[in-house]
Amino acid sequence: MENHLSQSSRFALALFLGLLAGFVFGWNLTFAVLLVAVLALDVPLRRFLPSWGLGVLL
């Protein structure tokens, strides 16, 4: 049984990550909006976050 985030939890996570991304990347609004949109469209977090995280670290 998979653990799914509720709609409000997913939105809060997307908002937090969008703000964090905006801070890290100099408030690039396009990137922050894209991140929020991707999470809001319910892209599987296990598939998206590891590749995105590795891309940021490299």
N, CA, C and O atoms as CSV, one atom per row, in Angstrom:
chain,resi,resn,atom,element,x,y,z
A,1,MET,N,N,0.847,-1.190,0.000
A,1,MET,CA,C,0.000,0.000,0.000
A,1,MET,C,C,0.886,1.245,0.000
A,1,MET,O,O,1.728,1.426,0.880
A,2,GLU,N,N,0.683,2.082,-0.985
A,2,GLU,CA,C,1.516,3.276,-1.116
A,2,GLU,C,C,0.965,4.410,-0.262
A,2,GLU,O,O,-0.239,4.508,-0.022
A,3,ASN,N,N,1.860,5.246,0.179
A,3,ASN,CA,C,1.482,6.397,0.985
A,3,ASN,C,C,1.325,7.603,0.061
A,3,ASN,O,O,2.299,8.053,-0.541
A,4,HIS,N,N,0.107,8.126,-0.055
A,4,HIS,CA,C,-0.157,9.267,-0.933
A,4,HIS,C,C,-0.367,10.521,-0.093
A,4,HIS,O,O,-1.009,10.483,0.957
A,5,LEU,N,N,0.177,11.615,-0.564
A,5,LEU,CA,C,-0.027,12.888,0.114
A,5,LEU,C,C,-1.402,13.432,-0.230
A,5,LEU,O,O,-1.878,13.256,-1.352
A,6,SER,N,N,-2.039,14.086,0.718
A,6,SER,CA,C,-3.314,14.717,0.436
A,6,SER,C,C,-3.078,15.940,-0.452
A,6,SER,O,O,-1.946,16.397,-0.608
A,7,GLN,N,N,-4.153,16.457,-1.024
A,7,GLN,CA,C,-4.056,17.609,-1.926
A,7,GLN,C,C,-3.417,18.806,-1.221
A,7,GLN,O,O,-2.550,19.468,-1.792
A,8,SER,N,N,-3.835,19.088,0.013
A,8,SER,CA,C,-3.283,20.244,0.729
A,8,SER,C,C,-1.823,20.023,1.104
A,8,SER,O,O,-1.023,20.957,1.055
A,9,SER,N,N,-1.469,18.798,1.477
A,9,SER,CA,C,-0.074,18.501,1.804
A,9,SER,C,C,0.810,18.627,0.576
A,9,SER,O,O,1.927,19.136,0.657
A,10,ARG,N,N,0.308,18.161,-0.565
A,10,ARG,CA,C,1.063,18.245,-1.810
A,10,ARG,C,C,1.258,19.712,-2.210
A,10,ARG,O,O,2.333,20.094,-2.672
A,11,PHE,N,N,0.218,20.528,-2.030
A,11,PHE,CA,C,0.328,21.946,-2.354
A,11,PHE,C,C,1.328,22.632,-1.432
A,11,PHE,O,O,2.131,23.448,-1.884
A,12,ALA,N,N,1.283,22.303,-0.136
A,12,ALA,CA,C,2.220,22.900,0.821
A,12,ALA,C,C,3.653,22.507,0.487
A,12,ALA,O,O,4.557,23.341,0.549
A,13,LEU,N,N,3.864,21.242,0.134
A,13,LEU,CA,C,5.195,20.777,-0.252
A,13,LEU,C,C,5.663,21.484,-1.518
A,13,LEU,O,O,6.817,21.902,-1.608
A,14,ALA,N,N,4.767,21.618,-2.497
A,14,ALA,CA,C,5.111,22.296,-3.743
A,14,ALA,C,C,5.460,23.760,-3.491
A,14,ALA,O,O,6.411,24.288,-4.068
A,15,LEU,N,N,4.690,24.406,-2.633
A,15,LEU,CA,C,4.951,25.809,-2.313
A,15,LEU,C,C,6.295,25.965,-1.618
A,15,LEU,O,O,7.069,26.862,-1.951
A,16,PHE,N,N,6.574,25.088,-0.648
A,16,PHE,CA,C,7.848,25.137,0.064
A,16,PHE,C,C,9.015,24.914,-0.892
A,16,PHE,O,O,9.988,25.668,-0.874
A,17,LEU,N,N,8.920,23.874,-1.729
A,17,LEU,CA,C,10.002,23.587,-2.670
A,17,LEU,C,C,10.150,24.702,-3.702
A,17,LEU,O,O,11.262,25.016,-4.127
A,18,GLY,N,N,9.028,25.300,-4.106
A,18,GLY,CA,C,9.094,26.420,-5.038
A,18,GLY,C,C,9.811,27.618,-4.434
A,18,GLY,O,O,10.634,28.255,-5.092
A,19,LEU,N,N,9.496,27.924,-3.175
A,19,LEU,CA,C,10.173,29.030,-2.490
A,19,LEU,C,C,11.647,28.726,-2.273
A,19,LEU,O,O,12.499,29.599,-2.441
A,20,LEU,N,N,11.947,27.479,-1.899
A,20,LEU,CA,C,13.338,27.073,-1.710
A,20,LEU,C,C,14.106,27.168,-3.022
A,20,LEU,O,O,15.230,27.668,-3.058
A,21,ALA,N,N,13.494,26.688,-4.096
A,21,ALA,CA,C,14.139,26.768,-5.411
A,21,ALA,C,C,14.332,28.225,-5.821
A,21,ALA,O,O,15.366,28.582,-6.384
A,22,GLY,N,N,13.339,29.065,-5.540
A,22,GLY,CA,C,13.462,30.480,-5.856
A,22,GLY,C,C,14.606,31.133,-5.104
A,22,GLY,O,O,15.330,31.957,-5.663
A,23,PHE,N,N,14.772,30.771,-3.845
A,23,PHE,CA,C,15.867,31.310,-3.038
A,23,PHE,C,C,17.217,30.845,-3.572
A,23,PHE,O,O,18.137,31.646,-3.735
A,24,VAL,N,N,17.333,29.543,-3.845
A,24,VAL,CA,C,18.597,28.970,-4.306
A,24,VAL,C,C,18.980,29.508,-5.679
A,24,VAL,O,O,20.149,29.800,-5.932
A,25,PHE,N,N,18.003,29.638,-6.556
A,25,PHE,CA,C,18.293,30.046,-7.934
A,25,PHE,C,C,18.061,31.536,-8.171
A,25,PHE,O,O,17.872,31.947,-9.316
A,26,GLY,N,N,18.070,32.342,-7.134
A,26,GLY,CA,C,17.946,33.786,-7.296
A,26,GLY,C,C,16.541,34.231,-7.656
A,26,GLY,O,O,16.359,35.158,-8.445
A,27,TRP,N,N,15.545,33.568,-7.076
A,27,TRP,CA,C,14.144,33.909,-7.292
A,27,TRP,C,C,13.765,33.861,-8.760
A,27,TRP,O,O,13.081,34.751,-9.266
A,28,ASN,N,N,14.217,32.812,-9.444
A,28,ASN,CA,C,13.819,32.585,-10.828
A,28,ASN,C,C,12.368,32.117,-10.801
A,28,ASN,O,O,12.086,30.946,-10.545
A,29,LEU,N,N,11.457,33.040,-11.068
A,29,LEU,CA,C,10.026,32.765,-10.935
A,29,LEU,C,C,9.567,31.648,-11.864
A,29,LEU,O,O,8.713,30.844,-11.494
A,30,THR,N,N,10.124,31.595,-13.055
A,30,THR,CA,C,9.734,30.556,-14.003
A,30,THR,C,C,10.029,29.173,-13.444
A,30,THR,O,O,9.194,28.274,-13.542
A,31,PHE,N,N,11.204,28.995,-12.860
A,31,PHE,CA,C,11.573,27.696,-12.292
A,31,PHE,C,C,10.658,27.336,-11.127
A,31,PHE,O,O,10.204,26.197,-11.021
A,32,ALA,N,N,10.387,28.304,-10.255
A,32,ALA,CA,C,9.533,28.046,-9.101
A,32,ALA,C,C,8.120,27.669,-9.538
A,32,ALA,O,O,7.530,26.736,-8.993
A,33,VAL,N,N,7.580,28.387,-10.513
A,33,VAL,CA,C,6.238,28.085,-11.022
A,33,VAL,C,C,6.213,26.712,-11.682
A,33,VAL,O,O,5.254,25.961,-11.509
A,34,LEU,N,N,7.252,26.378,-12.433
A,34,LEU,CA,C,7.340,25.068,-13.072
A,34,LEU,C,C,7.364,23.958,-12.027
A,34,LEU,O,O,6.688,22.943,-12.190
A,35,LEU,N,N,8.128,24.137,-10.965
A,35,LEU,CA,C,8.204,23.133,-9.908
A,35,LEU,C,C,6.850,22.943,-9.242
A,35,LEU,O,O,6.428,21.809,-9.013
A,36,VAL,N,N,6.167,24.030,-8.931
A,36,VAL,CA,C,4.845,23.945,-8.317
A,36,VAL,C,C,3.866,23.255,-9.261
A,36,VAL,O,O,3.071,22.423,-8.823
A,37,ALA,N,N,3.913,23.588,-10.549
A,37,ALA,CA,C,3.010,22.973,-11.523
A,37,ALA,C,C,3.254,21.475,-11.642
A,37,ALA,O,O,2.306,20.693,-11.704
A,38,VAL,N,N,4.513,21.074,-11.673
A,38,VAL,CA,C,4.841,19.647,-11.778
A,38,VAL,C,C,4.297,18.885,-10.579
A,38,VAL,O,O,3.703,17.819,-10.743
A,39,LEU,N,N,4.492,19.414,-9.377
A,39,LEU,CA,C,3.995,18.730,-8.186
A,39,LEU,C,C,2.473,18.763,-8.119
A,39,LEU,O,O,1.852,17.797,-7.677
A,40,ALA,N,N,1.871,19.858,-8.550
A,40,ALA,CA,C,0.418,19.965,-8.522
A,40,ALA,C,C,-0.229,19.004,-9.515
A,40,ALA,O,O,-1.352,18.549,-9.297
A,41,LEU,N,N,0.473,18.695,-10.602
A,41,LEU,CA,C,-0.052,17.752,-11.589
A,41,LEU,C,C,0.170,16.307,-11.170
A,41,LEU,O,O,-0.105,15.384,-11.937
A,42,ASP,N,N,0.664,16.110,-9.963
A,42,ASP,CA,C,0.776,14.786,-9.363
A,42,ASP,C,C,1.749,13.875,-10.101
A,42,ASP,O,O,1.475,12.692,-10.302
A,43,VAL,N,N,2.875,14.431,-10.500
A,43,VAL,CA,C,3.949,13.600,-11.035
A,43,VAL,C,C,4.486,12.768,-9.874
A,43,VAL,O,O,4.682,13.308,-8.785
A,44,PRO,N,N,4.726,11.484,-10.069
A,44,PRO,CA,C,5.207,10.650,-8.961
A,44,PRO,C,C,6.474,11.222,-8.328
A,44,PRO,O,O,7.480,11.423,-9.009
A,45,LEU,N,N,6.418,11.482,-7.029
A,45,LEU,CA,C,7.533,12.117,-6.335
A,45,LEU,C,C,8.779,11.245,-6.342
A,45,LEU,O,O,9.896,11.756,-6.426
A,46,ARG,N,N,8.594,9.934,-6.253
A,46,ARG,CA,C,9.759,9.041,-6.223
A,46,ARG,C,C,10.536,9.101,-7.531
A,46,ARG,O,O,11.750,8.896,-7.530
A,47,ARG,N,N,9.874,9.375,-8.634
A,47,ARG,CA,C,10.542,9.428,-9.928
A,47,ARG,C,C,11.150,10.810,-10.177
A,47,ARG,O,O,12.228,10.913,-10.762
A,48,PHE,N,N,10.462,11.880,-9.735
A,48,PHE,CA,C,10.890,13.244,-10.051
A,48,PHE,C,C,11.990,13.751,-9.120
A,48,PHE,O,O,13.014,14.248,-9.588
A,49,LEU,N,N,11.790,13.632,-7.820
A,49,LEU,CA,C,12.702,14.249,-6.863
A,49,LEU,C,C,14.125,13.699,-6.875
A,49,LEU,O,O,15.063,14.493,-6.797
A,50,PRO,N,N,14.344,12.379,-6.969
A,50,PRO,CA,C,15.740,11.907,-6.988
A,50,PRO,C,C,16.536,12.459,-8.169
A,50,PRO,O,O,17.681,12.875,-7.994
A,51,SER,N,N,15.951,12.469,-9.363
A,51,SER,CA,C,16.680,12.978,-10.531
A,51,SER,C,C,16.883,14.488,-10.420
A,51,SER,O,O,17.944,14.994,-10.783
A,52,TRP,N,N,15.888,15.205,-9.928
A,52,TRP,CA,C,16.010,16.652,-9.774
A,52,TRP,C,C,17.056,16.971,-8.713
A,52,TRP,O,O,17.882,17.866,-8.893
A,53,GLY,N,N,17.014,16.231,-7.603
A,53,GLY,CA,C,17.972,16.459,-6.519
A,53,GLY,C,C,19.398,16.189,-6.954
A,53,GLY,O,O,20.305,16.951,-6.621
A,54,LEU,N,N,19.602,15.109,-7.698
A,54,LEU,CA,C,20.945,14.803,-8.193
A,54,LEU,C,C,21.413,15.864,-9.179
A,54,LEU,O,O,22.589,16.229,-9.188
A,55,GLY,N,N,20.499,16.363,-10.011
A,55,GLY,CA,C,20.854,17.413,-10.960
A,55,GLY,C,C,21.291,18.689,-10.252
A,55,GLY,O,O,22.219,19.366,-10.695
A,56,VAL,N,N,20.618,19.015,-9.149
A,56,VAL,CA,C,20.973,20.214,-8.391
A,56,VAL,C,C,22.325,20.030,-7.706
A,56,VAL,O,O,23.146,20.947,-7.684
A,57,LEU,N,N,22.554,18.833,-7.144
A,57,LEU,CA,C,23.819,18.588,-6.447
A,57,LEU,C,C,25.006,18.587,-7.399
A,57,LEU,O,O,26.097,19.016,-7.025
A,58,LEU,N,N,24.807,18.112,-8.620
A,58,LEU,CA,C,25.897,18.091,-9.597
A,58,LEU,C,C,26.018,19.466,-10.212
A,58,LEU,O,O,26.875,19.686,-11.067
